[in-house]
Amino acid sequence: MKHLAQKPFALIGVNIFDYEPKKLKEVMDKEQITWRSIASQAVTSRWNAGTPTYYVIDVKGVIRYKWVGSPGEKAIDGALEKLIRQAEIDAKSLRGDPAEK
């Protein structure tokens, strides 16, 4: 994911265990998780999340991809790159970039 570090997206982990913030931080440190993570039974229930479940959410907050179980790095990267490309095109269009018209 490092090659996507400067791209317009955020990676957020949803932990299915309802950890208190201090415990979640301990788990994140132990597992070397560097992205934002939350522990929320409300989100877990609403999204019907299991372990692991991967979601790719677009800039409008719409779930565009969901995988139960690991789809592999290639599938995740492909989904992210597709949405990032579209977000960059949309941003240029909003700025009135003539190259995008």
C-alpha positions as a printed NumPy array, in Angstrom:
array([[  0.   ,   0.   ,   0.   ],
       [  2.995,   2.311,   0.319],
       [  2.858,   3.101,  -3.403],
       [ -0.596,   4.608,  -2.774],
       [  0.505,   6.753,   0.192],
       [  0.037,  10.099,  -1.58 ],
       [ -3.244,   9.174,  -3.261],
       [ -6.688,  10.501,  -2.266],
       [ -8.019,   7.674,  -0.121],
       [ -8.105,   6.52 ,   3.481],
       [ -7.699,   3.024,   4.853],
       [ -9.856,   2.313,   7.906],
       [ -9.998,  -0.909,   9.874],
       [-13.171,  -2.046,  11.607],
       [-12.403,  -4.443,  14.422],
       [-15.221,  -6.893,  15.164],
       [-14.327,  -6.963,  18.849],
       [-15.749,  -4.089,  20.88 ],
       [-12.394,  -3.027,  22.361],
       [-11.992,   0.04 ,  24.509],
       [ -9.693,   2.584,  22.82 ],
       [ -6.685,   1.688,  25.016],
       [ -6.997,  -2.029,  24.21 ],
       [ -7.477,  -1.326,  20.496],
       [ -4.274,   0.759,  20.519],
       [ -2.411,  -2.146,  22.164],
       [ -3.685,  -4.56 ,  19.493],
       [ -2.772,  -2.126,  16.704],
       [  0.729,  -1.672,  18.112],
       [  1.24 ,  -5.425,  18.519],
       [  0.013,  -6.195,  14.98 ],
       [  1.842,  -3.151,  13.514],
       [ -1.379,  -1.731,  12.087],
       [ -0.616,   1.765,  10.815],
       [ -4.015,   2.765,   9.435],
       [ -6.981,   4.182,  11.326],
       [ -9.043,   1.549,  13.074],
       [-12.252,   1.509,  15.065],
       [-13.886,  -1.087,  17.277],
       [-17.631,  -0.699,  16.911],
       [-20.335,  -3.308,  17.276],
       [-22.752,  -0.867,  15.62 ],
       [-20.617,  -0.683,  12.457],
       [-19.893,  -4.418,  12.555],
       [-23.608,  -5.196,  12.722],
       [-24.691,  -2.647,  10.129],
       [-22.043,  -3.748,   7.617],
       [-22.436,  -7.439,   8.463],
       [-18.668,  -7.62 ,   8.935],
       [-16.771, -10.809,   9.692],
       [-13.097, -11.68 ,   9.966],
       [-11.683, -10.61 ,   7.658],
       [-14.018,  -8.555,   5.522],
       [-12.626,  -5.922,   3.184],
       [-14.565,  -2.904,   1.954],
       [-13.585,  -0.28 ,  -0.581],
       [-15.658,   2.851,  -0.108],
       [-15.736,   5.622,  -2.686],
       [-15.348,   9.353,  -2.076],
       [-19.13 ,   9.671,  -1.632],
       [-19.174,   7.058,   1.14 ],
       [-20.669,   4.285,  -1.007],
       [-19.366,   0.744,  -0.546],
       [-18.09 ,  -0.13 ,  -4.031],
       [-16.349,  -3.435,  -3.26 ],
       [-16.748,  -5.981,  -0.47 ],
       [-14.852,  -9.214,   0.027],
       [-15.431, -11.752,   2.79 ],
       [-12.051, -13.352,   3.261],
       [ -8.897, -12.02 ,   1.732],
       [ -9.248, -11.288,  -2.006],
       [ -5.501, -10.847,  -2.338],
       [ -3.365,  -7.778,  -2.752],
       [ -3.862,  -7.63 ,  -6.527],
       [ -7.673,  -7.39 ,  -6.238],
       [ -7.542,  -4.74 ,  -3.514],
       [ -4.917,  -2.682,  -5.36 ],
       [ -6.933,  -2.897,  -8.585],
       [-10.103,  -1.689,  -6.861],
       [ -8.27 ,   1.155,  -5.121],
       [ -6.454,   2.256,  -8.262],
       [ -9.717,   2.327, -10.225],
       [-11.485,   4.502,  -7.651],
       [ -8.438,   6.724,  -7.129],
       [ -8.171,   7.338, -10.891],
       [-11.846,   8.313, -10.978],
       [-11.471,  10.593,  -7.928],
       [ -8.49 ,  12.337,  -9.528],
       [-10.388,  12.822, -12.807],
       [-13.399,  14.18 , -10.909],
       [-11.192,  16.574,  -8.902],
       [ -9.541,  17.925, -12.075],
       [-12.939,  18.35 , -13.676],
       [-14.196,  20.346, -10.679],
       [-11.135,  22.608, -10.895],
       [-11.834,  23.189, -14.565],
       [ -8.612,  21.564, -15.763],
       [ -8.799,  21.892, -19.577],
       [ -6.915,  18.594, -20.061],
       [ -9.89 ,  16.745, -18.574],
       [-12.561,  18.286, -20.819]])
